Every structure is written in C-alpha cells, then in structure tokens.
Amino acid sequence: MTQRTNRPHVLMMSEITADGKLTLRKGASSKILMKYMAHETELLLHTTRAEYDAIMVGANTIRIDNSFLTVRYVQGKSPLRVIPCSMADIPLDANVLGTDAPTAIAVCEAAPKEKIEAIKAKGASVIVAGKTHVELPLLMQILKEQFGVNKLMIEGGPTLNFHMLHDQLVDEIRLIHLPFIVGGSDTPSLVGGMHINTEDEMIRLSLKKFYLCGSNLVSEFDVLYSEV
Ligand SMILES: NC(=O)c1ccc[n+]([C@@H]2O[C@H](COP(=O)([O-])OP(=O)(O)OC[C@H]3O[C@@H](n4cnc5c(N)ncnc54)[C@H](OP(=O)(O)O)[C@@H]3O)[C@@H](O)[C@H]2O)c1
C-alpha cells in the first residue's frame, strides 16, 4: 500500500442523480445530465478544477464523453489531465489530446510501442505504471514525485472510482446532487466494481458539509479507511 505521503491528496467529485447514477443509461454520455446542473454548480466544478494540480478520469469516460477536462467557466489554469488507459488505445482524436492543457496518459508495460509513440506525437506525456495494467498506487507515486502533483481530483467513471477507493487512494468525496431519477439496474452509478460480502468491507464516510449551490445540493465527505 502506498503511504499517504507518497501520493497526492485526492478528491473524488461527481454529479449524481437522486438514485446515485452518473448518466442516463449504460454507454450514454454524462454530458446529457450535466446540462441540468445549475450555473453556480458549473462554476463550482470549474473553480475546483482550477484549484487542483491534476484531474483524472478513466479511459472509458474519454471514449464515451470525449471530455475536455479544462477550466472554461472561471479564470484559472487548467490542471494536468491524467487518463489511465492500460493498452494505450485512447482515440487519437480525443479532446484530451488537444493542446489546450497538458495531458499524461498512463499505460502499462504491455502497451504497444506504436500506440505510445502516436500519443507522444500528439504532445501528451506517457507514464508507464505497471506490468499488465495501470497500477494506481504506483501512478499516484509517479504523479507526486515526477510531475509535482500534490492535489488530484478524479471525475469518474464508476470503474476508476471503484479502483481508487479499493486501493485506499481517495481522501475526500464531493457530490453534486441532481434532482432526477433515471433508474436502470445496469446504469453506471458512483462506484462500480465488485460487490462486497460483509459490512466490514463498507467504506465509511464522514459527512463534512452540505449546502445549496444555486439549485443543487452539494455534499462533502471525508473517506475513513481503517488502515490509514
Ligand atoms: N456524472 C459524472 O460525474 C460522470 C463522470 C465520469 C464518467 N461518467 C460516466 O461514466 C461512464 C463510464 O464509466 P466506466 O466505469 O465505464 O469507465 P471509466 O471508469 O471512465 O474508465 C474505466 C477504464 O479506465 C481504464 N483503466 C486503466 N487502468 C485502470 C485502473 N487501474 N483502474 C480503473 N480503470 C483503469 C480501463 O480502460 P482500459 O482497459 O482501456 O485501460 C477501464 O476500463 C460513462 O457513461 C460516463 O458518462 C459520469
């Protein structure tokens, strides 16, 4: 387990429906839901991005949402965009490979060399972290030690959220609650991954704050890991 000092402070921030979903249905872009965020909440999201050294989303969110992950609605510097993509098969026309902010794609040692070179040719950095898949604790250590990332925010999706929580790499969670129910047993929710078997495996949170931002409820939690 990477010690807390060897990694950035990590905030997980997400827009979720009242039934805990991140999008309308499996495979749908969360940009559709995000259209319903209050303007004040969009400003909160972009202000938070500007306060962080780096922002990370999973490769599947890039494939589905084609996110920019930049600071656009407030003044401020866009953070380093970090995308874990084990085999380096991120679409080369993805918006995160544009030049409007720096980007690092995290891959594993098994990633094809030509795909790595194609990413580098787009101007992005490539971080090799792990043999057969991206090892998130190692990636966190590299981001801190080689890229000077002290504060990282992650914006999903559920697969990345699950692995970051499972590896005990998340310190805080901030949720923007959208007043909708979308349903669907396979609709992506805040945290995907495996089921737990006992209550001992529940990840405990401590509610820090809740407030209205425009018309949206925002809640903030600390993550309590028993071993930290
Ligand atoms: N409402 C919101 O705030 C919000 C935010 C983000 C996303 N979303 C939604 O979430 C959905 C996508 O979520 P998703 O769960 O399918 O995908 P995801 O979490 O965005 O990405 C998961 C992918 O990241 C790559 N990855 C590489 N190393 C990893 C590691 N160690 N741990 C975890 N992932 C790793 C893997 O792809 P490779 O196999 O290619 O390496 C993996 O399949 C979309 O519908 C999107 O709209 C909503």
The ligand as an ORCA input file, in Angstrom:
! r2SCAN-3c Opt
* xyz 0 1
  N     -21.648     12.017    -13.750
  C     -20.350     12.039    -13.688
  O     -19.787     12.800    -12.861
  C     -19.522     11.157    -14.573
  C     -18.148     11.338    -14.603
  C     -17.381     10.476    -15.395
  C     -17.978      9.471    -16.121
  N     -19.303      9.328    -16.097
  C     -19.932      8.250    -16.896
  O     -19.331      7.003    -16.540
  C     -19.396      6.122    -17.667
  C     -18.033      5.489    -17.894
  O     -17.630      4.804    -16.748
  P     -16.856      3.396    -16.814
  O     -16.931      2.792    -15.474
  O     -17.338      2.612    -17.978
  O     -15.363      3.784    -17.169
  P     -14.220      4.700    -16.503
  O     -14.178      4.471    -15.029
  O     -14.332      6.071    -17.019
  O     -12.933      4.074    -17.179
  C     -12.514      2.791    -16.841
  C     -11.375      2.397    -17.742
  O     -10.182      3.071    -17.345
  C      -9.072      2.265    -17.730
  N      -8.170      1.952    -16.626
  C      -6.851      1.732    -16.771
  N      -6.302      1.407    -15.622
  C      -7.266      1.407    -14.719
  C      -7.281      1.120    -13.335
  N      -6.169      0.753    -12.672
  N      -8.433      1.196    -12.693
  C      -9.560      1.574    -13.333
  N      -9.616      1.864    -14.656
  C      -8.463      1.770    -15.342
  C      -9.655      0.941    -18.223
  O      -9.701      1.011    -19.625
  P      -8.588      0.253    -20.483
  O      -8.949     -1.181    -20.385
  O      -8.677      0.844    -21.814
  O      -7.303      0.527    -19.784
  C     -11.045      0.940    -17.657
  O     -11.949      0.165    -18.402
  C     -19.839      6.956    -18.844
  O     -21.182      6.665    -19.142
  C     -19.689      8.390    -18.370
  O     -20.638      9.231    -18.975
  C     -20.103     10.150    -15.346
*
